[in-house]
């Protein structure tokens, strides 16, 4: 699996998951339980992962939604 993005924003992560699902791309959020254990102070961002073969399509989906071609999300 490859990391698509990191964020402490659960709404953003949920939105990107829904966007990817709409494109037929499965994803998984890692570190969400670690983030809860550390008290949700934002020290450990959650990682949204996709299969390596879906990474280019996932980045394109983010770009089509208004983000950079590299899939970087400002202030994520």
Backbone bond lengths (Angstrom), bond angles and torsions (degrees), N, CA, C in turn:
res aa  C-N    CA-C-N  psi(-1)  N-CA   C-N-CA  omega(-1)  CA-C   N-CA-C  phi
1 X - - - 1.439 - - 1.525 109.05 -
2 X 1.326 114.75 151.61 1.458 121.75 -178.91 1.526 109.46 -121.43
3 X 1.309 115.49 144.01 1.462 120.66 178.77 1.519 109.72 -76.95
4 X 1.326 115.23 126.54 1.456 120.68 176.05 1.517 110.49 -92.69
5 X 1.334 117.12 -42.18 1.460 120.63 178.19 1.516 110.73 -160.94
6 X 1.335 115.27 163.91 1.466 124.27 174.50 1.512 107.75 -124.19
7 X 1.327 115.27 139.95 1.456 118.60 177.48 1.519 109.97 -163.41
8 X 1.320 115.39 153.62 1.463 121.97 171.43 1.526 110.82 -97.66
9 X 1.309 117.20 -0.23 1.457 122.73 -176.26 1.532 110.27 -91.99
10 X 1.341 118.32 103.99 1.463 120.34 -177.79 1.529 113.19 -65.32
11 X 1.324 117.30 -28.78 1.464 120.24 178.46 1.527 109.76 -68.65
12 X 1.319 116.85 -44.50 1.459 120.84 177.73 1.522 110.61 -61.02
13 X 1.313 116.95 -45.93 1.465 120.42 -179.88 1.524 110.86 -60.89
14 X 1.317 116.81 -42.49 1.461 121.19 178.99 1.524 110.78 -63.79
15 X 1.329 116.42 -41.67 1.459 120.50 179.58 1.528 111.09 -63.90
16 X 1.327 116.58 -44.26 1.466 119.58 179.70 1.527 110.27 -65.93
17 X 1.327 117.65 -39.05 1.467 120.13 175.85 1.528 110.58 -58.22
18 X 1.334 117.10 -45.09 1.468 121.31 179.65 1.527 111.07 -64.83
19 X 1.332 116.46 -41.30 1.460 121.09 177.41 1.530 110.18 -58.71
20 X 1.318 116.26 -47.48 1.465 120.63 -179.29 1.520 111.54 -65.40
21 X 1.314 116.76 -41.53 1.457 120.42 179.25 1.526 110.35 -60.53
22 X 1.324 116.48 -38.80 1.459 121.01 176.78 1.520 112.63 -62.57
23 X 1.320 116.50 -24.62 1.466 122.50 177.63 1.527 111.78 -93.05
24 X 1.328 116.22 2.01 1.464 120.16 -179.37 1.520 113.40 78.72
25 X 1.322 116.77 23.08 1.462 122.03 -178.72 1.522 108.67 -109.98
26 X 1.314 116.49 120.48 1.459 120.19 177.62 1.523 109.89 -82.01
27 X 1.316 115.24 146.53 1.461 120.22 178.78 1.522 109.08 -141.79
28 X 1.319 114.54 166.74 1.464 120.64 177.31 1.527 107.56 -142.84
29 X 1.329 115.69 141.83 1.457 121.18 177.49 1.522 108.11 -99.81
30 X 1.321 116.05 122.21 1.458 121.52 177.79 1.524 110.04 -101.38
31 X 1.291 116.10 156.31 1.472 124.59 175.54 1.522 113.97 75.10
32 X 1.335 118.40 9.51 1.459 117.83 -178.73 1.522 111.79 -69.26
33 X 1.314 118.69 -33.13 1.460 119.99 179.55 1.525 111.18 -78.65
34 X 1.308 117.19 -32.38 1.464 121.12 174.87 1.521 109.35 -63.15
35 X 1.313 115.79 -40.95 1.454 120.28 179.11 1.527 111.31 -62.72
36 X 1.318 117.61 -37.60 1.469 121.71 178.84 1.523 110.19 -68.69
37 X 1.328 116.76 -42.05 1.467 121.03 -178.11 1.529 111.12 -63.27
38 X 1.330 116.99 -38.22 1.463 119.58 -177.40 1.525 112.26 -77.84
39 X 1.318 117.52 4.88 1.454 121.13 172.37 1.504 115.05 94.99
40 X 1.327 116.60 12.64 1.462 121.85 178.02 1.532 112.83 56.15
41 X 1.328 115.87 36.74 1.464 119.40 177.81 1.527 111.81 -87.60
42 X 1.318 116.17 -2.32 1.455 119.91 176.34 1.512 114.81 86.85
43 X 1.319 117.82 12.58 1.463 120.37 -178.87 1.527 111.72 -74.69
44 X 1.306 117.22 -26.94 1.465 120.95 -177.73 1.523 109.07 -120.70
45 X 1.320 117.52 102.27 1.463 119.41 179.05 1.523 111.32 -69.72
46 X 1.286 115.59 151.59 1.470 121.79 176.81 1.525 108.09 -84.44
47 X 1.337 115.76 147.50 1.461 121.24 -179.36 1.521 109.68 -111.99
48 X 1.311 116.61 130.43 1.461 122.09 175.03 1.520 107.23 -97.29
49 X 1.320 116.01 120.44 1.454 122.24 -174.40 1.526 110.65 -114.22
50 X 1.328 115.37 146.53 1.464 122.23 174.13 1.527 107.99 -132.69
51 X 1.316 115.61 162.69 1.464 118.98 175.94 1.521 109.39 -64.12
52 X 1.305 116.05 147.44 1.464 120.82 -177.55 1.525 111.70 -55.58
53 X 1.326 116.66 -39.65 1.466 119.58 -178.56 1.534 112.61 -71.80
54 X 1.333 118.03 -13.45 1.464 121.85 178.07 1.529 113.31 -100.51
55 X 1.317 117.81 -3.53 1.460 121.09 -173.15 1.532 113.09 -60.67
56 X 1.310 117.63 -45.30 1.466 120.79 -179.04 1.528 109.74 -64.39
57 X 1.319 117.48 -45.39 1.472 120.52 178.59 1.521 111.21 -62.59
58 X 1.336 117.26 -38.68 1.462 120.92 179.54 1.521 110.38 -65.16
59 X 1.312 117.48 -42.16 1.469 120.86 177.62 1.523 111.05 -64.45
60 X 1.323 116.23 -38.31 1.464 119.58 177.30 1.527 111.11 -65.41
61 X 1.320 117.15 -38.20 1.466 120.89 178.54 1.526 109.83 -63.54
62 X 1.333 116.84 -40.92 1.468 119.95 177.13 1.528 111.09 -65.30
63 X 1.320 116.20 -40.89 1.463 120.19 178.75 1.526 110.39 -63.46
64 X 1.323 117.07 -41.14 1.469 121.24 178.89 1.525 111.04 -65.22
65 X 1.334 116.58 -25.91 1.466 121.15 178.89 1.530 111.60 -85.43
66 X 1.338 116.70 1.67 1.456 120.02 174.86 1.510 115.73 109.35
67 X 1.312 117.70 9.38 1.460 121.23 178.26 1.516 109.29 -104.66
68 X 1.334 116.78 166.47 1.454 121.64 -177.85 1.521 113.04 -58.76
69 X 1.304 116.01 156.20 1.470 120.81 -179.55 1.513 112.27 -59.03
70 X 1.320 117.35 -27.87 1.459 119.89 -178.93 1.523 111.37 -80.78
71 X 1.319 118.04 1.09 1.449 121.53 177.66 1.509 114.37 79.91
72 X 1.338 117.13 7.03 1.447 120.23 179.89 1.513 109.91 -73.77
73 X 1.308 116.09 133.67 1.447 121.55 179.75 1.523 107.71 -108.53
74 X 1.320 117.69 118.56 1.468 119.85 -179.72 1.522 112.02 -57.16
75 X 1.322 116.04 136.43 1.470 122.85 177.10 1.519 114.05 59.79
76 X 1.316 117.12 27.37 1.468 119.66 179.46 1.495 109.92 -84.54
